Each structure stands twice: as structure tokens, then as C-alpha cells.
């Protein structure tokens, strides 16, 4: 458990042809084409940051809503020791929903331990640039524990969310890939391998079965695999397995999804992962326990991880970083406190023997530096791809703005990343 002093607890040619066919000839598994970027994106110079939100998460705090808070104007039953600021401050993550709203929606969810018990999800509409509550918190009495990691209304009990939050485009659902049966005791003692999904159209939650015997502990990471339409997840230090979760199964007991367990791949707290759809890789930044970047070949998920060969001038490597795939640049983007956004891109076609080069994408004309997060960035750093632009977004406190970084143009950002090869 992490503790903070005052606030939070815690063959080359054939390969080349195959890659081109995969990238350019893949069929979209979910009928969706990229739309033009919101008008405000055009005002951001490539390689620069801008604060873009017109309100803050704190402005839509359910504790301030008399229709939601039964104790209004006093603290709500879900307040915990810290209140709403723990949604981000207590090692919180986020996701990006491409199908929610006309231009996509950035989602935030978190809390955990003693810090905050609220099960509401917040959404930032990329078109209107405003936050709203996508769902409301459970407002009844809380009687720990809950074996299915959900409150009596079906909403997910919020863990420290780290890099455990994803989006499923096929069902337009927000996905939580780690469960917590109780908040208060050390997080790993009440962690369970249960996933929850929030239907963003109906604001209704559903849950998976428990992958019993599997430990998905705090500080872990996950990715959405658009080739197979599944999620891959591994917990932080002390976890037991590298796990695949298929969200498309409907079980006879009313739950959804199926789990498949594989040998542990890395399991290091405060690491962050992203999916490379060109080379079909699960790639993890292992910067708490070293400086390596590790790749797992998802076509062979029982084979040991591979340390990627690096070139160029590497940035300062910090754990709990932001790490996302850029479809436009066909590269990973790395972000940590400061203004630097760095590209990590393969030179050549062989991901195992080739060199992945670092490059700073931030322009010398940039004048905005996002506020630093109190406890890491994790999956709150996300990329929104449009037909005419690409932006990376991040929010680092409930009382602070959403920042957007205009990604310099690489290749044309089409087709969509949510693809399945036939």
C-alpha cells in the first residue's frame, strides 16, 4: 500500500507485407469512421499544449447536488476521508470513449481505500469542452464487504484505478478491470479479479464473474486489443497472472465476459501499458524498477516478454507516466510531469531486433505546462484521433483544467484503430 503524508493512502520482406496488409487492409469491426476534430483543436499549434476545458470536475461534484446527496448540505455517505479530489489524486486513471458524443468523451473514475467511496463516472465532452456526471454514485448506506465488488445498486466500488480503465467500442461501455470488495483495509487484501462495465448509453452497470484465485493487485495496467476485441490486464507487484478478458460473452448467471489466464509477464507497480495494433504488441513501461520498455507478443502470450532496443535521446523516465499509442504517428507517446511529449517509434519492420527511437514532439514555441499530478498520470493521458488532427489530453486534479496537446502530423490517421483482421 502506498502512503502519502497528509492526503491519500494508496522473414523481413514478408513481415513488411503482412504489416502493411494489417494496417491498411484491416476491416473495421465496429462501423465507425473518424470524424473531423472539434473546432477548438484548430487553434492549438502542433507540438503545443493548451488548457481547453470550460468547467472542472469539482463543478459537478455530486456532494453538492441535493437531488443526489441524502445528507446535503453535509458530507455524503460516499465521502471517505478525502472527498471528491481523491477521484484523481488517489492514483486515479481514465479512458477515452470514441463513440460517446459527436467528438468523443474523456472518462474519469476512481477513489479507493479510505480516500473516496463514490461510484460515479465523470465525462468530458470533447465537443462542448464541459464535464458532466455520466452516472451518479450509490447513495445508500455502506455495509462492507460486498463479495461481487459492487454496491447494492450494481455500480462498481472504486479502487485506486491506476491503468485499469478502458473503453469497449463494440458496446459503447466504460470498463473497470479490477474489483474491490471493501474499501478501508489495505487494497490488495480486498482485491478481486472482477470486471465492471458501464453502458454509456443507459448508465447501467454490469459485472463479470470472479476469476477466482487470480491476484490483480494495485498499481497494474491494461490495454484494449482491437484485433481480438478483448482486454489484457496484469496487476502490480505480487499479482499472479497475465490475463485476457473477453467482454463479449453473456453468461447464464447474468454476468458478462470470460477470463483466460496466462503466466505472469512483468507485474511491477506503477507501470503503464498500451497496445501497438501494427505489430500486435502489449507494451509496458517499467520505469519504477528500471528503465526498460517491455513488449509481449499477443500472438504468443505464453512467451516471455522482450526488452525493446532503444535509440535516440531518451527522456527522463518516471514511473506512473502517461503512455499511449498514436495512430497518426504509428508510435507510442510518453508523458510525465512537465511539458514534454515524446514519441517512441520503431525504425524498420522487425520489432524485436529493430531500434525504437525517442523523439521530443513538443515545440520550442510551447508556453503551457500542465499542472503536475499529485500521484501519477497513468491512463488519464489519452489520445483522441480525428480525420484531420490528433490530440493528447490529460487532467491532473478535479479543480484543474483539461489540457490538450496537438500531436504533430505523422501519417494520415485512418483507418480507425478499432479493427479486426480478416
N, C-alpha and C positions, 0 to 999 in steps of 0.2 A: 504494500500500500504506500502511495506517495503522500507526503505530508507537507503542507505549506504553513509557515509560521502563524498566520492570523486568519486566513480566509478559507482555504479549501483543503479537503482530505483526498485523498486520492488513489553433293556434286554442285559446283558454283553456278554454272550456266543454267542448269535445270532448276536450282534453287531460285535463281533470279526470275526465271519464267513463272515459277509457282507463286512467288511473292507478288508479281505483277497481276497474275490472274486473281489471286486472293483479294488484293487491294482494289482492283478496278472492275473485276467481273463478278464480285460477290453480289448476291441478291439481298435486298433489304428484307429482314424477317418481320419487320413491323412497318407498315406502309406510312412513311414519313419522309418528306424531303426537307432540306434545310431552308429556312425562311430568311429574309433579309434581317440584318441586325436592327435593334431599336434605333431610333433617330439619334439618341444621345451618344451612341457609340462613335458616331462620325466626328464628334467634337474632341475626341481623345486622340492625340498624336500617337502613332505607332511607337512602342517602346516606352510609354509613359503611363503613370498612374493618375487616377482622379477619384476623388470622393464623389459618389454618384447618388446615394440614397436620399430620399426626401423625408424620411422619418426613421425612427430607430426601433429596435426590438422592445426596448423599455416602454415605448409609447403604446404598445399593445399587450402589456403585462396583464394577464387575467386576474391578478390580485386586485387590480384597480377597477374591475368590472363587477358592479353589484349583481348583475344577472348570472355571474359565474361563481363568484366568491361568496360562500354562505356566511362568512364571518365579516363581510365588508362593513365598515372600512378598516377593520383589523386584519392581521395576517391570516392568510388562507390555510386550510389544513395541509396543503402540499408545500408549504413554505420551506421546511427544513431549516438548517442553521444559517443558510446564506441567502436564500431567496433567489429571484429570477436570474441574477447575474451569474449564478453557477451553471446556467444552461450552456454558456460558452466557457466561463472561467474554470470550471471543474473538468478539464480535459475533454471538452466537447468537440464533436465533429459535425459534418454536414453532408449534403448530397445535392445533386443538380437534376431537376426533372425537366427533360426536354419537351414533354407533351403537356405540361401543365401551364395554361395561359397561352397567349398568342406568341410570346417570345421566350417561353421557358420560365421556370421558377427555381430559385435557390432555397434550399430547405435546411433548417437548423433544429436540433433536438438534443437534449442532454440534461445533466444533473448528476444524480448518483450519490452513493454513500450517505453521509449525514447532510450533504450540501443542499439538495433540492429534490423534491419528490414529484414535481409536476410532469404530467404525461402529455402536455400539449406540444404540437409541432408548429413551427413558425415558417412562413413562406415569404420570400422577397420576389415580387413580380418584376421580371426584367423589363417589361414594357412600361409599367406605371412608376417603377422605382420605389415602391412602397411595401412595407412589411404588413402582414396580417397574420392572424392565427388561422392555420389550416384546420386545426382541431382544438378542442378545449380539454383542460385537464380533468382527471377524475376528481370529483369534489366531495365524495363521501368520506366516512371515517376510514382510517387506515389501520388494518389489523394484520401485522406481519406474522408469518410469511405467506406468500402466495406461490404455490408449487408450480404454476404454469407461467410465472414471471409476468403476470398481468393483473391489473386491478379488476374489481367486480364488473366494471363497465366494458372490459375487454381491451382497454388501452395498455400499451406496453409500459412496464415500470422502467424508468430511465436509468441506465447505467452511466458511468463515465463512458462516453461514446467513441472517443479516440478516432480510429479509422474503421469503425464497424458499421457505418451508414452508407447505403447505396440506393439506387433507383432502378426499378424494373419497368422498362418502357412497354413491354407487352401487356401489362395490366395497369399501367399508369399508377404504380404503387411505390411508396416510400418504404424502404426495407431496413430493419434493425437486425443485425446478425449476431447479437449476443443478448442473453437474457439474465435477469437478476431477480431472485425470488424474494429478496429482502434488502432494504437499504438501512444502513447503520453499522452492521458488522463489517469487518474487512471485506472488501469487494470480492476477492477470489473465493472466499468461503461460501458465498451465496450465488456464484455464477453458474449458469446452466446454458447448454447448447440448444437454445430455443430461439427461433427467429419470429419476428412480428412484421406484418405488412399493413400499412395504412393505405386504403384505396383513396386516392386524391380526388376522385370524383364524388364519392359518397361520404368521405370522412369516417369510414367504418374500418375497424381493425380486425385482423385475423391472425392466427398463430400457427406455428409448425408443431410437430411432435418434438419431444425431447430426444436429442441424440445422446442418450444416457451413457455415462461412462467416459464421455469426451470432455476434456477440460479446455474451455475457451476463456482464457484469463485476461485481465486488464492489460491495456497497452498494445493490443493486437491490431490487425489490419485485414482489409478485404478488398476484392475487386469484382466488378461485373464483367463477365466473359461474354462478349457479344456474339462470338462464333457459336457457342453451345447454348446460349441463353441460360446461363447458370451463374452462381456466385461462388467464389473461392474465399475461404477465410482461415486465418490462423491467429490464435491468441498470443499474448505476450509471454514473457518468461514463465516457465512452469507449465505451459499448456501441453497437451498430449498428442494432437494430430493436426495435420493439414487436411482441410475438409472442403468438400464440394456440396453446395446446396442448390437443388433444382426446385424452383418455386412453382413449377407448372403442374405438379401432381395435386390431385384432390383426394384426400384420404377418407375412408369410411367413417372415421370418428369426427369428421367436420374440420379437421386441421388441413393444412396445405403443405406441400413440399416434401422432398426426400433428401436425406443426408447420405453421403458416401465418404468414408474415412480413408485417409492415406497416411503414410509415415510422415512424421514431423519434418518440416523443411528448414525452418530457421528459428522462429519463436523468440523474438527479442522485443522487450518492451520499448515503446515509443518509436517503433519503426512504422513506415508508411508504404503502402503498395499501390501500384497502378498496372493496368493491362495494356500491353502492346498488341493491337489487333493485326499488325502487319507480320510480326514474327511469332505470334501466338504465345506470348510470354507473360508470366506473373513476375513483376519486377519490384524488389523491396529495397528500400534504403536502410541500411543497417548502421546508422550513424551514432547510436548510443554505445554500442560495443565495439566500434571500429570505424573504418572509413570505406568499407567495401559496399558495392551495389550488387545484389544477388538476383539471378534470374532463374525461374523454374519453367521448364518446357511443359506446357499444359497438354501437349500431345503425349507426354510420358510423365505423368505426375508422381510416379514412384521413383524416378531417377533423381539423384542428388542435385542440389542447387549448384549454379555456376557463378563464379565471380566475374563480372564483366570487365573487360580491358578498357582502361580509361586513357584519354588523350586530351590535349589542350590544357588550359589553366583551370583547375578545379576551384570552385568557390569554397569558402569556409563551410564545412559540413556540420550541421547541427541536427540532433535528433528532434522528433516531434515536428518535423518540417512539413511543408506542402509538397506534393508530388503528384503530378497529373500528366496524362497523355494529351498531346496536342495533335488533332487530326490534320490541321492545316500545315504544320511543320513536320509531321510524322516523326515526332520526337517527344521525349519526356520534358516536362517543365519542373524546375526545382525552385522553391521559395522558402526563405526563413526570415526572421526579423531583419528589417532593412527595406531597401527599395529594389534590390537585385532580383531579377527573374532570369534563371539560367536554363539554357537548352542542353539536353544530353541526348545526342543523336548518333546513330550508327553510321559509320563510313564503310560502304560496301554492302554485301548481302549476307555474309556469314556472321550471325550474331555471337557465336561462341569464340571465334578466332579474330573477328574484326575489332576495330577500335571504335569506342563510343566517345565522341568528342564533346567537351564542355564549351559553351559559348554564352557570354553575357548578352541578353537581349534588351537590357534596359538602356535607353538612350541617354546620352550625356546631357540632353536638354530636360530630362525629368526633374521636376521640382517638388514632387509629393512623395512622402514616405509613409506608408500605412503605420498606424499605431501598433506597437508591439503587443502580442498576446501574453497574458499572464502565465499560461500553462500550455504553450504549444499551439501549432496551427492545425496539424492533422488533415482530415478530409474537409475542413472548411475552405481550403484552397481548391477551387473548381474551375473548369474551363467550359465556356459556352461558345459553341461553334455555330456560325451563321453562313449563309451563302456568300456574303460579301465581307465578312470580318470575323475575328475571333477575339474573345476577351477572357482573361482570367479574373476571378472575383474572390474576395475574402472579406470576412467581418471578424473582428477580434475582441469585441465586447458588446454587451447588449445596449450600452449607452453610446456606442461609437458608430461611425458610418460604414456602409459597404464601400469598399474600394474596388475599382476596376482597372485592369492593366490591358492596354491594347496590344495584342500579340502581333509583332511584325509579320508580314505576309511571307508564307513559305510556298507550298503548293496550294492549288485550289482545294478548299475544304469540302470536297464531295467525293464519294458518296457518303451517307450517314455512317457513323461508327457502329450503329446497332445492326450488324449484318450477320448473316449465316451463309457459309459457303455451301453450295450445292455440289 
